[in-house]
Amino acid sequence: MRVLHFFKTYLPESMGGIEQVIYQLCQSGVAEGIDSQVLTLSATPEQQELILGDHRVHRAKLDFHLASTGFSYSVFRRFRELAAEVDVVNYHFPWPFMDVVHFASAVSKPTVVTYHSDIVRQKYLLTLYKPLMHKFLGSVDRIVAASPNYLRTSEVLARHKDKTRVIPYGLDKASYPIPSIERIAHWQQRFGQRFFLFVGVMRYYKGLHILLEAVKGTGYPVVIVGAGPLEQALRAQAQAFGLHHVHFVGRLGDEDKVALLKLCSTIVFPSHLRSEAFGISLLEGAMYGKPMISSEIGTGTSYINIHGQTGLVVPPSDPQAFREAMRTLWDNPEQAAQMGQQAERRYEQLFTAERMGHQTAALYRELLAGKRSGR
C-alpha cells in the first residue's frame, strides 16, 4: 500500500509536534506494509527529494507566507503527480492552502485528514475560511483525531463526528538515542537529579509565562529546553523576577534531550490554549516514566496526563495552582515516582508508534476495501 502525506512543513527543516507525528506514522507503517511518502514546502529546496528514515520526502518551493499559511505555485503539479501514484492521500490539518490544492487537483483516491488542531488564534481569518474548511472536511473520507477529549470539545469536529475516528499519536522509544555516560554526567553535574523539565518550542500557547509566575518566590529548579519566538521575552521575564533557579538551555540535540528526560523528576507542561492539541513532549515524559503537571484545556494533554494517576492537572492560566502542584510533587517524591511509573504504563498501553501504525493501517485498508466494493 502506498500513502502520500501532505503538510506545509516537515523534518529536517521544521521540528514541531506535527512533523514528529508524520515521521512516526511513516516509520510505523513499514511493519504494516505501507510505503509512505511526504510532500511538503521548503523555502530553499536544493534537494527536491531526500530519504528520511524509511520514507521519501518531496519538497516543493515555498513562494510566500500569508497569515502563517505557506503558498506554492509548483506544488499543484507535484501533488497531482504523486497523488496519482499512491493508494491513499493523508492530509494534515490545519493548512488552508492544502484545501485549495485538494479541490484543484480533483483527488479521486481515498482521503484521510489527520486533524491536529482547531484554528485558535486567527479568529477573523477563520470566519473567512470556515466555508472552505467545512467543504474540505466534508469532502474527505475520514478524519482522525488524536484523543477522545479533543473530539468531544471541538466545535469543528462536532459537525463531522460521523466520519471521525480517534487514533492516539504514538512514539517509538527505540528510535530515540541512548545518551552516553558522558552526556548524562554532564547534565547531572550541572542540574543534579531533582529538577522540573519543560521541552518545547516557545510559542504563545505554551504558557511559559505562567510557569515563570508559578516559580517566582520558590527555589524549585526548572530546566527549559527549546527556542522560539518568545524566547527573549521569557528570558527577560525570568531576569526581572530574579529566577536564578530557572535555566534556559536552548535547542538541544536528541541525545541531550533524552539525557535530561531521564534525569528530571517531573515534566511541567503549562500550555493554556487549545492550540496545544496533544503535547508530544508531554508524551515523551510519560514514555520515560516521569510524572507530569499540565493544565485542563479540553485537549489531548488530559488524555496523556490523568489527574491523580500519572500526574496532576490544574486549571489553565493559574500560576498559583501550578505552583501548588509543583510543591506537591516536590515534597512527595515517592508519590511522584509512582505517578511516573503509571505514566509509563499508560504510554505502553495507548501511545506506542506500533499501536498508532496498526490502527492507521487498518483505517487505510478499510477505505481501500470500500473503494473496491463501491461503498
N, C-alpha and C positions, 0 to 999 in steps of 0.2 A: 504494500500500500504506500502511495506517495502523498505527502501532505505539504502544503505551502503555508507557512506562517507569514503574516504581513503586519508590520508595525513601523512607526516612524523612526525609531531608534533601536540600536542593538549593540551588543558586545562586538569588538572590544572598545568601541568609541564611547559608549554610554553604559554605566554600571548600575543602573537602578533596579528596583524590585521587579518590574515588568520584564526587563531584559533577562533577569535571572530565572523567572518563571518560564519564559520561552526556551531558554537554554535547557532547563531541566525537562521540559516537555519533549524537546528534540532528542535529548540523550536517553531518556527513559523509554522513548518509543522504539529504540533499536531492538530491545528484547521482545517487543511485540511485532517485529517485522515491518516497522514503519521507516521509510526513507524520508526524512524531513529536510526541508529547505526553508530558508528565511529570506524574505525580500524586505529591505529597509532603505532609508535615505542616508546619505553621507555628504557633508559639505566638501570633503576632499577625497573622492573615491578613486585614488590612484589604482587601487586594486578593486576592480568591479566585482570580482568573485574571490572568495577565500574559504578555506576549510577551517571550521572551528569545532573541536571535539570530533564527533562522528557525523557532522552535517555540513552542508554547503550554505554559504551566506552570499546573497546577491545584493549589490549596493547601487542604487540609482542616485544621480546627483540631486542634492538638496539645493533648490534655487532660491527660496526665500522663506522667512517665517512671518506669520501673521497670527497674533493672539495665541502664542505657544503652539501653533499648528504649522508643521512643515509642509511645503508645497514642492512638487517636482513635475516638470513637463515630461521628462523621459520615462517616468515610472509607469505611465499609462501603457506604453508599448511593452515594457518589460513585464508588467503584471499580466497582461493578456498572454504573452508567450509562455510564461511559467505556469499560469493557471490552466492553460490548455494541456500541459504535460502531466498534471497531478490528478489524484482522485478526490481530494478534499482540500478546500481552502479554509484556513483558520485565521480569522481576523482577530486583532487585539484592540479592544475599545478602552478609552476614547481616543479618537483621532478623526475629526470631521472630514478632513480631506480624503480619508480612506473610503468614506461613504460615497463620495463623488466618483472615485476610481471604480468602486464596485458597480455602480449603476452604469457608468460609461462603458464598462467592459462587458456588460450583459453576461455575467458569470452564470454558467449552466451546471456547474459542479455542485455537489453537496457543500453547504457552507455552515461554519460554526463561528460564533463570536465568543471569545473569552472576555468576559465583562469585568475589567479590572477595577473600575471606579465610576461613580457618578461624576458629572461635571459640577464642581462645587463653587469655584472661585469666580468664574466669568459668567455671572448671572445674566447680564444684559445680552451678551452674545449667545447664551443658552436659549434665551427667548427666541432669537432669530433662527437658531439651529434646530430647535425642537421638532418642527415638521419633518425635516430631512432625517433627523435622528430616529424618530419613531418609524418612518418609512423604511429606513435601513434595517432596524431591528426587527421590523415586521416581515422583511423580505428574506431573512436568513432562516436556515432550517432549525438550528438550535442555538441557545445561549447558555453559556456556562458561568455560574457564579462560584466564588471560592469558599463561601460559607453560607449556612442557613441564616445566620444573623444578617448578612448583607441582603440576601434575597427578601427577608422579612421586612427590612426597613427602607428599601429603595423604592421611591415612587415610580421611577422609570421601569424597573423590573416588574413592578406590580402589573403594568399593562401588558407584559409579555410572559406572565408567570407560567402559562401552559406549555411553553416551549423551552423553559429554563430548567437546567439541571444543576445540582450542586456537586462539584468535584473540587475538594480542597487542594490547594497548592502543596507540592511536596518537594523535599530536598533529599539529595543523595549524600549522606555523610561521607561515604567512601571517596567522593570527588573532592573533598576538602583536604588540604595538605596536613600532614602531621608535623607540628612545629619541632624544630631541633631543640636539643637540650640547651644550646646556647641562646636561642631566642626566648625560651621560657625563662632562663636565668636572667636575661637582660631585663625583661619586663617585671619579673618578680623582685629584682633588686630595686627597680625604680618605684614600684607601687605596692609591693607586698602581695598578700593573698586575700585581703579583705577590702574590696572596693566595689562601688557601683559602676556599671558599664553601660554606656549608650553607644550604639553603632548606627550610622545612617547619614543621609545627605541633609544638610542644614537648610531645610525648606520651611515655608511659612506654616505648614500644618504639623510639623514635628513637635511643637510645644516645648522647645528647649528653653525658651524664656521662662516657662512655668517651672521647669526643673531647677533653673538657677534661683528663682524666687524661693523654691522649696528648701534648698540647702543653705540659704542665707541665715547666718547665725548658728549654724551647726558646724561640726568638724568632719562630716561624712566625706570620705574621699570619693570623688567621681572622676572617671576617665571618659572622655568624649572622643570617639573615633569618627572621622569623616570631615568633609568640607562642604561648601555650598554657598549660595548667595547671601545667607545671613551670618556667615562665619564672623566677619569683622564686627558686626553689631553685637553678637553674642559675646565675643571676647571683651568688647568694651563694657558690656553689662557686667560680666564677671569681675572685671577690674574695678568697676565702680562700686560693686558690692564687697570688694576685698576678699573674693573667694579663692584664696591661695590653695585650697584643697581640691579645686576643680582643675583638671588637666586636659587641655586640648592637644591631641597628638596628631591631628591632621588625617589625611587619607593614608591608609596603610595597605600593604600587600596582604594576600590571604593568609600567609603563614603567621605574620604578626597578629592579624585579627583573630585567628584561631587561638594563638597563644593567650591573648587577653580574654577570650571567651572561656578558656579552660581555667584561667587564674581567678577570674572575678567571682564575687559572692552572689551578686544579683544583677539582673538586667533591668534597666529603667527605660521606659518607653512612653514618654509623656504626650504623644500625639493627641491633639484635641479636636480635630476636624475630620469630617467624613472623607476627605481626600486620602486619608490613611485607610485604605480599604481592607488591608490584610496585615501587613507587617512581616516581611521576610526576615529582617534582622531579629525581630521578636522570636520568630520560629527557630532561627539559628540558636538563640539562647536556650530554648526548650530542647533542641537537638543535643546540646552539650550539658543537659541536666541542670540548668540554672533556674531558680525561682524568678518570677517576673513581677514587675509593677507596671500597670498600664491604666488607661482611662476608658470609661464606658462611653463609646461613641457610636454604638449600634452597628459595628462592622466586624470583620474577621478577627480583630485583635482580641475580642472577648470570646472567640471560638478557640483560639490558641490558648489564652490565659483564662482559666476558670477560677473565679474568686474563691479563696479559701482552700483551693485544691492544688493548683500549680503556681499560685502567687496571689497577689492582691490586685483588685480592680477598684479604682476610685472615680469620683465624678470628674469630668473634664474641666480644665481651666481652674483648678482648685489647688494652689500651691500648698495650703495647709494640710489638705487631705493627703497630698502626695508625700509631704514631709512625714506625716504620721505613719504612712505605710512603710516608708524607708526606716523609720525608727523601729517599727515592729519587727521587721526582718533583721535589722542590725542587732537588736537586743536579744533576739531569739534565733541564734544560728542553727540549732537543731531543727526547729520548725522550718526554717528556710531550706535546710538541706533536704528535708522530707518533701517539701514542695518541689524542689528541683528534681528529685527522683520521679515524682509523679508527672512532672512536665515532660521528662524524657520518655516515660512510658506512653504518654498521650501522643507524643511525636511518633513513636514507633507504631502505634495503633492506627493513626489517622493521616499522618503528614509525610510519609516517605515518598520519594520520587517514583519508586516502583509501583506504589498504590495509585498515584496520580496517573502514571503512564498506562497502567492496566485499565483504569476506568475511562480514560480518554480514548484509548484504542477501541474499547467496547462501544463507545458512542459513535466513533467513526464507522465501525463495521455495521452498526445499526442503520446509520444513514445510507451507507452503500447498499445494504440489503434492501432497504426501502426504495432506493432509486432503481434497482434492477427489477423489483416487482411492480414498479409504477405507483407506489404509495407516496 
